[in-house]
């Protein structure tokens, strides 16, 4: 099953303050095929943007996304960044160290 990703990519592009690199677009398009994607690139090259898109897509579909980091501060930073993507008043996105729903 292939999911239409073009319109979602455009919607996601509006959430980031920069143009996506070709490797990011390629990886995002592969996510739409529901197959695994492995992104290998140098530090600070934008690999996290692919994970951001996966979270964005999960929220659009109303399904769960789990994002883990080795540091609580990074998890909390991702929580703040992705909280604005939710459309409902109830979300299962929680910062590190908390559980449950927020409204």
N, CA and C of each residue as an Amber inpcrd file, in Angstrom:
protein
   309
   0.8430000  -1.1820000   0.0000000   0.0000000   0.0000000   0.0000000
   0.8860000   1.2430000   0.0000000   0.6460000   2.1320000  -0.9250000
   1.3900000   3.3800000  -1.0030000   0.4880000   4.5230000  -0.5670000
   1.0090000   5.3430000   0.2990000   0.2670000   6.4990000   0.7900000
   0.7000000   7.7140000  -0.0170000  -0.2610000   8.5570000  -0.3890000
   0.1040000   9.8000000  -1.0770000   0.9370000  10.6440000  -0.1310000
   2.1610000  10.9310000  -0.5040000   3.0350000  11.6900000   0.3800000
   3.2770000  13.1150000  -0.0980000   3.0000000  13.4060000  -1.3410000
   3.3290000  14.7250000  -1.8780000   2.6470000  15.8530000  -1.1150000
   1.3420000  15.7540000  -0.8790000   0.6600000  16.8290000  -0.1770000
   1.1150000  16.9270000   1.2810000   1.4370000  15.8070000   1.8810000
   1.9450000  15.8450000   3.2590000   3.3430000  16.4400000   3.3150000
   4.1470000  16.1290000   2.3310000   5.4860000  16.7340000   2.2900000
   5.3590000  18.2470000   2.1950000   4.4460000  18.7040000   1.3510000
   4.2390000  20.1460000   1.2260000   3.7750000  20.7500000   2.5460000
   2.8510000  20.0670000   3.2290000   2.3730000  20.5510000   4.5300000
   3.5160000  20.5700000   5.5380000   4.3450000  19.5210000   5.5220000
   5.4810000  19.4610000   6.4410000   6.4860000  20.5650000   6.1230000
   6.7290000  20.8040000   4.8570000   7.6780000  21.8660000   4.4680000
   7.2900000  23.2060000   5.0830000   5.9980000  23.4380000   5.2280000
   5.5470000  24.7060000   5.8160000   5.8460000  24.7930000   7.3140000
   6.1970000  23.6720000   7.9410000   6.4880000  23.6890000   9.3770000
   7.9600000  23.9000000   9.6800000   8.8090000  23.8340000   8.6600000
  10.2450000  24.0170000   8.8800000  10.7100000  25.3010000   8.2070000
  11.6390000  26.0230000   8.8330000  12.0590000  27.3250000   8.3030000
  13.1890000  27.2380000   7.2740000  13.2850000  26.1180000   6.5590000
  14.3610000  25.9430000   5.5810000  13.8830000  24.9930000   4.4970000
  14.6170000  24.9580000   3.4030000  14.3050000  24.0290000   2.3220000
  14.8490000  22.6480000   2.6730000  14.0740000  21.6130000   2.3640000
  14.5360000  20.2510000   2.5990000  15.6180000  19.8890000   1.5890000
  16.6360000  19.1700000   2.0570000  17.6860000  18.6710000   1.1720000
  17.1510000  17.4820000   0.3800000  17.7400000  17.2200000  -0.7700000
  17.2850000  16.0870000  -1.5820000  17.2870000  14.7460000  -0.8280000
  18.2910000  14.4880000   0.0210000  18.3130000  13.2060000   0.7500000
  17.1470000  13.1180000   1.7290000  16.7340000  14.2680000   2.2960000
  15.5980000  14.2760000   3.2080000  14.3030000  13.9790000   2.4590000
  14.1260000  14.5770000   1.3020000  12.9280000  14.3340000   0.4950000
  12.8870000  12.8680000   0.0570000  14.0270000  12.3370000  -0.3810000
  14.0840000  10.9240000  -0.7920000  13.6710000  10.0050000   0.3550000
  14.2170000  10.2480000   1.5510000  13.8910000   9.4060000   2.7070000
  12.4140000   9.5410000   3.0790000  11.9000000  10.7600000   3.0430000
  10.4920000  10.9880000   3.3750000   9.5880000  10.2740000   2.3770000
   9.9320000  10.3330000   1.1150000   9.1290000   9.6360000   0.1090000
   9.1420000   8.1280000   0.3460000  10.2650000   7.5840000   0.7850000
  10.3460000   6.1540000   1.0890000   9.4880000   5.7910000   2.2970000
   9.3660000   6.7120000   3.2470000   8.4900000   6.4570000   4.3990000
   7.0550000   6.2190000   3.9400000   6.6560000   6.8820000   2.8750000
   5.3120000   6.7230000   2.3510000   5.0370000   5.3410000   1.7870000
   6.0750000   4.5430000   1.5590000   5.8930000   3.1820000   1.0520000
   5.7310000   2.1840000   2.1870000   5.8150000   2.6610000   3.4190000
   5.6870000   1.8290000   4.6210000   6.7610000   0.7460000   4.6880000
   7.9350000   1.0860000   4.2080000   9.0900000   0.2060000   4.3360000
  10.0970000   0.9270000   5.2230000  11.0240000   0.1820000   5.7680000
  12.0120000   0.7850000   6.6450000  12.9110000   1.7620000   5.9090000
  13.3600000   2.7750000   6.6160000  14.2690000   3.7690000   6.0560000
  15.4320000   3.9310000   7.0260000  16.6360000   3.8600000   6.5040000
  17.8370000   4.1010000   7.2890000  18.5440000   5.3010000   6.6820000
  18.7410000   6.3380000   7.4830000  19.4100000   7.5410000   7.0130000
  20.7740000   7.6080000   7.6810000  21.7920000   7.6270000   6.8750000
  23.1570000   7.7290000   7.3720000  23.7910000   8.9710000   6.7610000
  24.1210000   9.9210000   7.6090000  24.6920000  11.1850000   7.1420000
  25.5090000  11.7840000   8.2840000  26.4000000  12.7140000   7.9750000
  27.2250000  13.3280000   9.0230000  26.3960000  14.0550000  10.0780000
  26.9910000  14.2370000  11.2380000  26.3630000  14.9930000  12.3210000
  25.9570000  16.3750000  11.8180000  24.8090000  16.8290000  12.2510000
  24.2640000  18.1570000  11.9200000  23.9100000  18.3200000  10.4520000
  23.6420000  17.2170000   9.7570000  23.2870000  17.3240000   8.3410000
  21.7850000  17.3060000   8.1150000  20.9920000  17.0050000   9.1540000
  19.5520000  17.0540000   9.0160000  18.8370000  15.7220000   9.0440000
  19.4500000  14.7140000   9.6310000  18.8020000  13.3970000   9.7220000
  17.5270000  13.4630000  10.5550000  17.5200000  14.2600000  11.5940000
  16.3690000  14.3410000  12.4930000  15.1240000  14.8300000  11.7680000
  15.2860000  15.5840000  10.7010000  14.1400000  16.0790000   9.9450000
  13.3120000  14.9160000   9.4060000  13.9660000  13.8190000   9.0450000
  13.2340000  12.6410000   8.5580000  12.3930000  12.0630000   9.6970000
  12.9560000  12.0030000  10.8920000  12.1860000  11.5390000  12.0550000
  11.0540000  12.5070000  12.3640000  11.3160000  13.7970000  12.2270000
  10.2630000  14.7970000  12.4400000   9.1030000  14.5550000  11.4850000
   9.4180000  14.2460000  10.2360000   8.3520000  13.9740000   9.2740000
   7.5570000  12.7330000   9.6780000   8.2450000  11.7080000  10.1420000
   7.5480000  10.4840000  10.5580000   6.5800000  10.7840000  11.7000000
   6.9890000  11.6240000  12.6420000   6.1060000  12.0340000  13.7340000
   4.9400000  12.8420000  13.1770000   5.2330000  13.7700000  12.2840000
   4.2090000  14.5910000  11.6430000   3.1710000  13.7110000  10.9590000
   3.6280000  12.7240000  10.2150000   2.7270000  11.8150000   9.5000000
   1.8780000  10.9840000  10.4730000   2.4980000  10.4930000  11.5390000
   1.7490000   9.7130000  12.5330000   0.6450000  10.5560000  13.1560000
   0.9560000  11.7930000  13.4880000  -0.0490000  12.6760000  14.0720000
  -1.1720000  12.9630000  13.0810000  -0.8280000  13.1250000  11.8130000
  -1.8450000  13.3330000  10.7750000  -2.7650000  12.1180000  10.6640000
  -2.1980000  10.9140000  10.8280000  -2.9710000   9.6750000  10.7180000
  -3.6720000   9.2960000  12.0150000  -3.3550000   9.9940000  13.0980000
  -3.9560000   9.6800000  14.3850000  -3.4120000   8.4040000  15.0050000
  -2.1630000   8.0820000  14.6900000  -1.5380000   6.8950000  15.2610000
  -0.3620000   7.3060000  16.1480000   0.1410000   6.3610000  16.8990000
   1.2240000   6.6410000  17.8300000   2.5650000   6.7320000  17.1260000
   3.3970000   7.5920000  17.6570000   4.7890000   7.6880000  17.2370000
   5.6270000   7.7200000  18.5010000   6.6970000   6.9890000  18.4960000
   7.5940000   6.9740000  19.6500000   8.9390000   7.5010000  19.1960000
   9.3970000   8.5320000  19.8590000  10.6920000   9.1380000  19.5500000
  11.5250000   9.0730000  20.8170000  12.6770000   8.4820000  20.7390000
  13.5290000   8.3800000  21.9180000  14.8580000   9.0700000  21.6640000
  15.4220000   9.5920000  22.7280000  16.7470000  10.2060000  22.6690000
  17.5220000   9.7680000  23.9040000  18.8290000   9.8670000  23.8480000
  19.6100000   9.4550000  25.0140000  19.5810000  10.4670000  26.1660000
  19.0930000  11.6630000  25.9100000  19.0770000  12.6980000  26.9380000
  17.6670000  13.2490000  27.1320000  17.2810000  13.4400000  28.3830000
  15.9590000  13.9700000  28.7040000  15.7430000  15.3380000  28.0620000
  16.7650000  16.1750000  28.0500000  16.6320000  17.5110000  27.4750000
  16.2780000  17.4460000  25.9920000  16.8600000  16.4930000  25.2700000
  16.5380000  16.3530000  23.8520000  15.1030000  15.8870000  23.6570000
  14.6440000  14.9720000  24.4920000  13.2560000  14.5100000  24.4070000
  12.2920000  15.6520000  24.6980000  12.6010000  16.4510000  25.7040000
  11.7410000  17.5900000  26.0290000  11.7390000  18.6290000  24.9120000
  12.8890000  18.8370000  24.2760000  12.9700000  19.7620000  23.1510000
  12.0850000  19.2740000  21.9980000  12.1210000  17.9810000  21.7100000
  11.3000000  17.4150000  20.6410000   9.8150000  17.5260000  21.0110000
   9.4890000  17.3350000  22.2830000   8.1070000  17.4960000  22.7510000
   7.6010000  18.8970000  22.4410000   8.3930000  19.8970000  22.7900000
   7.9730000  21.2860000  22.5430000   7.8210000  21.5510000  21.0470000
   8.7280000  21.0280000  20.2530000   8.7010000  21.2760000  18.8100000
   7.5080000  20.6150000  18.1330000   7.1480000  19.4170000  18.5540000
   6.0770000  18.6870000  17.8790000   4.6960000  18.9510000  18.4690000
   4.6230000  19.5450000  19.6370000   3.3200000  19.8220000  20.2540000
   2.4650000  20.7240000  19.3810000   3.0780000  21.6150000  18.6410000
   2.3140000  22.5300000  17.7920000   1.7060000  21.8190000  16.5870000
   2.1290000  20.5970000  16.2960000   1.6090000  19.8640000  15.1400000
   0.2770000  19.1880000  15.4260000  -0.1130000  19.0500000  16.6910000
  -1.3470000  18.3440000  17.0030000  -2.5360000  19.2420000  16.7270000
  -3.5890000  18.6400000  16.2190000  -4.8010000  19.3950000  15.8900000
  -5.8520000  19.2770000  16.9730000  -5.7920000  18.2200000  17.7580000
  -6.8130000  18.0120000  18.7780000  -6.3930000  18.6790000  20.0800000
  -7.3380000  18.7710000  20.9960000  -7.0230000  19.3510000  22.2980000
  -6.4320000  18.3210000  23.2330000  -6.5000000  17.0500000  22.8640000
  -5.9210000  15.9870000  23.6820000  -4.8270000  15.3180000  22.8830000
  -3.7090000  15.1050000  23.5120000  -2.5730000  14.5210000  22.8200000
  -1.9030000  13.4850000  23.7050000  -1.3210000  12.4870000  23.0750000
  -0.5560000  11.5060000  23.8320000   0.9270000  11.8420000  23.8130000
   1.2680000  13.0010000  23.2680000   2.6650000  13.4430000  23.2980000
   2.9740000  13.8830000  24.7220000   4.0000000  13.3170000  25.2970000
   4.3770000  13.6960000  26.6520000   5.8810000  13.9280000  26.7230000
   6.3120000  14.9080000  27.4840000   7.7420000  15.1210000  27.6520000
   8.3360000  14.0240000  28.5250000   9.6320000  13.8990000  28.4950000
  10.3130000  12.8950000  29.3000000   9.9950000  13.0980000  30.7730000
   9.7500000  11.9960000  31.4580000   9.4850000  12.0800000  32.8790000
   8.0350000  12.2650000  33.2400000   7.1460000  12.3630000  32.2650000
   5.7200000  12.5160000  32.5290000   4.9580000  11.4270000  31.8060000
   3.7560000  11.1690000  32.2640000   2.9230000  10.1910000  31.5760000
   1.4920000  10.6910000  31.5810000   0.6660000  10.0660000  30.7410000
  -0.7390000  10.4350000  30.7060000  -1.0490000  11.4120000  29.6000000
  -2.2470000  11.9270000  29.6550000  -2.7220000  12.8370000  28.6120000
  -2.7050000  14.2760000  29.1350000  -2.6090000  15.1630000  28.1920000
  -2.7040000  16.5800000  28.5460000  -3.8070000  17.1880000  27.7050000
  -4.3640000  18.2880000  28.1690000  -5.4200000  18.9330000  27.3660000
  -5.1330000  20.3970000  27.1990000
